[in-house]
């Protein structure tokens, strides 16, 4: 039987980092780009995360694996901006840590929600 979506600490942390990541991506692009460019950047960076969210909410294991995989290019993008763009340093650093949190807590949820084997 499936538990409620927010019962495990790893799950709560994952969803918190996920929401924080979305907010940071929207804020980052809205603060540095013209409105049309901001909308394009927001759709391109948050679209995959939003498309994956319903499956993660329903606790599909494959969606959690995809979340960890999706966190990797997001971390790469944020790290590149941290290293090369002084103007975006604060936004990029926060985004990097939020994406890393999604990566870590998706893995933790996968590890701790694994079905127990019979003796």
Backbone bond lengths (Angstrom), bond angles and torsions (degrees), N, CA, C in turn:
res aa  C-N    CA-C-N  psi(-1)  N-CA   C-N-CA  omega(-1)  CA-C   N-CA-C  phi
1 X - - - 1.450 - - 1.527 108.67 -
2 X 1.328 116.83 137.34 1.458 121.93 -176.81 1.529 110.15 -81.86
3 X 1.315 115.12 137.41 1.448 120.97 179.09 1.518 110.00 -82.27
4 X 1.307 115.53 167.66 1.460 120.82 174.55 1.520 109.26 -61.49
5 X 1.312 116.74 152.06 1.469 122.08 -171.45 1.523 114.10 -62.75
6 X 1.307 119.59 -23.77 1.459 120.52 -174.37 1.520 113.57 -112.74
7 X 1.317 118.98 23.31 1.456 119.67 -174.64 1.517 114.71 -78.00
8 X 1.314 119.14 -37.04 1.462 118.88 -176.37 1.531 110.70 -90.26
9 X 1.334 116.87 145.68 1.470 119.94 178.40 1.533 112.56 -60.80
10 X 1.335 117.21 -37.86 1.467 119.92 178.32 1.520 110.47 -64.56
11 X 1.303 117.19 -36.87 1.469 122.18 179.10 1.517 111.00 -67.04
12 X 1.329 116.48 -44.25 1.474 120.05 177.89 1.519 110.72 -62.44
13 X 1.324 116.63 -42.92 1.465 120.26 179.13 1.531 111.11 -65.22
14 X 1.324 117.02 -40.21 1.465 121.00 178.26 1.522 110.61 -61.02
15 X 1.308 117.10 -49.35 1.466 119.94 -178.20 1.526 111.65 -67.70
16 X 1.319 118.13 -32.49 1.457 121.32 176.01 1.523 110.61 -66.25
17 X 1.321 117.09 -47.12 1.473 120.84 177.69 1.518 110.79 -63.45
18 X 1.325 117.01 -36.81 1.462 121.74 179.61 1.528 110.07 -62.49
19 X 1.324 115.97 -49.37 1.469 120.44 179.31 1.521 110.71 -63.62
20 X 1.317 117.40 -42.81 1.461 121.46 177.87 1.524 110.71 -60.59
21 X 1.317 117.39 -41.85 1.458 121.53 179.13 1.525 110.89 -61.28
22 X 1.320 117.41 -44.71 1.463 120.55 178.68 1.525 111.79 -62.22
23 X 1.322 116.47 -44.16 1.465 120.66 179.14 1.525 110.64 -62.99
24 X 1.318 116.73 -42.71 1.469 120.42 -179.95 1.530 111.92 -65.05
25 X 1.322 117.70 -41.98 1.459 120.11 179.12 1.524 111.31 -63.37
26 X 1.319 116.79 -42.85 1.469 120.29 178.31 1.525 110.58 -64.89
27 X 1.316 117.20 -47.57 1.461 120.75 -179.75 1.511 113.01 -63.05
28 X 1.319 116.41 -41.01 1.455 121.79 -179.07 1.528 110.75 -62.15
29 X 1.318 116.85 -50.90 1.462 119.80 -177.61 1.524 112.12 -70.72
30 X 1.309 117.05 -35.62 1.471 119.61 178.95 1.524 111.33 -68.46
31 X 1.321 117.54 -29.40 1.460 119.91 -176.94 1.523 113.55 -81.10
32 X 1.323 118.08 -20.35 1.463 118.50 -173.64 1.516 115.25 -116.04
33 X 1.316 118.96 -11.12 1.454 121.27 -175.35 1.523 111.70 -118.14
34 X 1.323 115.22 159.60 1.464 120.93 171.97 1.529 107.98 -66.18
35 X 1.348 117.95 158.99 1.474 119.42 -173.67 1.533 115.21 -53.45
36 X 1.323 118.41 -44.61 1.465 119.39 -178.78 1.522 111.15 -65.95
37 X 1.316 117.15 -45.75 1.461 120.96 177.75 1.510 112.02 -64.13
38 X 1.327 116.17 -36.78 1.464 119.91 178.67 1.522 110.83 -63.58
39 X 1.331 117.03 -43.17 1.466 119.76 179.64 1.522 111.16 -62.60
40 X 1.324 116.60 -42.11 1.468 119.86 179.04 1.531 110.01 -63.35
41 X 1.328 116.89 -47.14 1.472 120.33 -179.77 1.520 111.32 -63.62
42 X 1.314 117.18 -40.25 1.469 120.91 179.87 1.522 110.71 -64.23
43 X 1.327 116.73 -44.77 1.472 119.81 179.75 1.530 110.58 -63.94
44 X 1.336 116.88 -42.50 1.462 120.00 -178.12 1.529 112.97 -68.45
45 X 1.326 117.08 -35.10 1.466 118.81 -176.53 1.529 113.42 -90.16
46 X 1.320 118.30 -31.12 1.472 119.75 -178.98 1.517 113.06 -97.59
47 X 1.331 117.53 -19.81 1.465 120.64 -177.79 1.522 114.28 -54.81
48 X 1.331 118.23 -51.01 1.475 118.13 179.08 1.529 113.00 -61.39
49 X 1.328 117.05 -36.68 1.469 120.47 178.91 1.527 110.75 -66.22
50 X 1.333 116.38 -42.37 1.462 119.70 179.85 1.524 111.70 -69.31
51 X 1.330 117.34 -35.13 1.464 120.40 178.70 1.533 111.40 -66.92
52 X 1.305 117.12 -31.87 1.465 121.86 -178.20 1.534 112.59 -83.30
53 X 1.314 116.56 -19.51 1.467 121.20 -173.04 1.535 114.83 -57.54
54 X 1.342 120.77 -44.62 1.474 118.11 -179.28 1.529 113.60 -59.74
55 X 1.310 117.37 -38.50 1.471 120.05 179.35 1.521 111.18 -69.70
56 X 1.316 117.36 -36.15 1.465 120.47 176.85 1.528 109.31 -67.03
57 X 1.317 116.78 -40.95 1.462 120.36 179.80 1.523 110.73 -62.41
58 X 1.346 116.33 -36.96 1.472 120.36 178.16 1.521 112.31 -80.76
59 X 1.311 117.90 3.89 1.459 125.41 174.33 1.526 113.40 64.40
60 X 1.320 116.31 39.75 1.464 119.44 172.91 1.526 108.31 -77.81
61 X 1.299 115.88 127.48 1.471 120.23 -176.39 1.521 111.89 -61.77
62 X 1.325 117.89 -40.59 1.462 120.59 -179.04 1.528 111.28 -62.73
63 X 1.310 118.17 -33.73 1.466 121.46 178.33 1.524 110.46 -66.71
64 X 1.309 117.67 -34.17 1.460 120.33 177.33 1.532 110.93 -69.97
65 X 1.300 116.82 -35.97 1.469 120.01 174.47 1.530 109.32 -63.75
66 X 1.320 117.10 -44.69 1.466 120.74 178.57 1.528 111.76 -64.27
67 X 1.324 117.42 -33.08 1.466 120.20 177.02 1.525 110.51 -64.23
68 X 1.316 116.67 -41.87 1.469 119.88 177.76 1.528 110.56 -65.03
69 X 1.327 116.20 -39.34 1.465 120.06 178.24 1.528 110.26 -67.10
70 X 1.321 118.05 -41.36 1.463 122.13 179.93 1.528 111.79 -67.83
71 X 1.312 117.23 -27.71 1.465 120.25 178.67 1.524 111.79 -67.27
72 X 1.322 116.94 -26.79 1.464 120.70 -176.71 1.531 112.71 -63.64
73 X 1.342 120.93 -53.49 1.468 118.60 177.66 1.525 112.77 -66.27
74 X 1.327 117.25 -28.91 1.463 119.63 177.02 1.520 109.77 -65.91
75 X 1.337 116.79 -41.93 1.460 119.78 176.23 1.520 110.86 -64.87
76 X 1.323 117.57 -39.09 1.459 120.96 178.09 1.515 111.81 -63.09
77 X 1.319 117.15 -43.57 1.459 122.27 178.05 1.528 110.45 -61.67
78 X 1.316 116.29 -46.85 1.463 120.25 -178.91 1.531 110.99 -66.59
79 X 1.321 117.64 -40.69 1.462 120.61 179.00 1.529 110.88 -64.21
80 X 1.321 117.09 -40.69 1.458 120.40 177.39 1.534 110.30 -59.93
81 X 1.318 117.12 -42.61 1.462 120.82 179.16 1.532 111.92 -68.60
82 X 1.319 117.42 -36.05 1.468 120.60 176.40 1.524 110.19 -60.91
83 X 1.315 116.15 -43.49 1.459 120.52 -175.60 1.519 113.94 -77.60
84 X 1.323 118.53 -27.83 1.467 119.92 -171.34 1.517 115.52 -115.47
85 X 1.317 119.34 -16.49 1.454 121.01 -172.94 1.533 110.11 -124.85
86 X 1.313 115.79 96.80 1.472 119.34 -178.23 1.526 112.82 -60.91
87 X 1.319 117.00 -33.42 1.463 120.37 -179.03 1.515 113.73 -66.14
88 X 1.309 117.15 -25.80 1.462 121.19 -177.90 1.522 112.15 -105.72
89 X 1.325 116.91 14.14 1.468 120.62 -172.91 1.532 112.40 -58.06
90 X 1.307 118.64 -47.20 1.470 120.72 -177.44 1.528 111.34 -65.94
91 X 1.334 116.50 -47.27 1.467 119.81 179.45 1.519 110.89 -62.50
92 X 1.322 116.07 -45.13 1.459 120.47 -176.96 1.530 111.57 -66.49
93 X 1.316 117.53 -39.26 1.469 120.81 178.79 1.526 110.64 -63.59
94 X 1.316 116.61 -46.14 1.460 120.24 179.64 1.530 110.70 -64.03
95 X 1.325 117.25 -39.95 1.463 121.31 177.93 1.521 110.87 -65.04
96 X 1.320 116.93 -39.98 1.461 121.32 178.14 1.524 110.79 -60.15
97 X 1.317 117.17 -46.05 1.467 120.07 -179.41 1.524 112.02 -69.03
98 X 1.332 117.98 -36.68 1.467 120.33 177.85 1.529 110.44 -66.31
99 X 1.335 117.43 -42.78 1.471 120.63 178.19 1.530 110.44 -65.13
100 X 1.326 117.05 -38.74 1.457 119.99 176.56 1.531 110.08 -64.00
101 X 1.325 117.04 -38.44 1.464 120.49 176.23 1.521 111.87 -61.45
102 X 1.327 116.85 -42.95 1.465 119.96 176.73 1.527 110.03 -60.34
103 X 1.324 116.36 -44.54 1.466 121.28 179.80 1.534 111.08 -59.24
104 X 1.312 116.00 -49.56 1.475 120.73 -176.86 1.524 111.36 -67.11
105 X 1.326 117.51 -46.00 1.460 119.55 -175.12 1.528 112.33 -76.24
106 X 1.334 118.47 -26.56 1.468 119.67 172.02 1.530 109.24 -65.06
107 X 1.331 116.02 -42.99 1.465 119.57 176.48 1.516 112.35 -64.56
108 X 1.324 116.71 -40.00 1.463 120.20 178.63 1.524 110.97 -64.48
109 X 1.332 116.27 -43.10 1.462 118.59 178.63 1.522 110.62 -62.88
110 X 1.328 116.68 -42.08 1.466 119.76 178.25 1.527 110.94 -60.85
111 X 1.314 116.38 -39.98 1.464 120.38 -178.84 1.521 111.98 -68.81
112 X 1.328 117.07 -46.23 1.460 120.09 -173.71 1.520 113.57 -84.59
113 X 1.316 118.25 -14.76 1.468 119.99 178.75 1.521 112.37 -97.84
114 X 1.329 115.83 3.81 1.456 120.63 -179.08 1.531 109.39 -61.27
115 X 1.343 116.62 135.49 1.467 118.58 177.83 1.529 111.07 -60.95
116 X 1.285 115.98 139.09 1.460 120.80 -179.70 1.528 109.53 -75.62
117 X 1.318 114.82 139.55 1.467 119.43 178.22 1.528 109.47 -83.53
118 X 1.288 114.65 152.51 1.467 119.63 178.88 1.528 109.53 -78.99
119 X 1.351 117.84 146.35 1.478 119.79 -179.26 1.498 112.88 -69.10
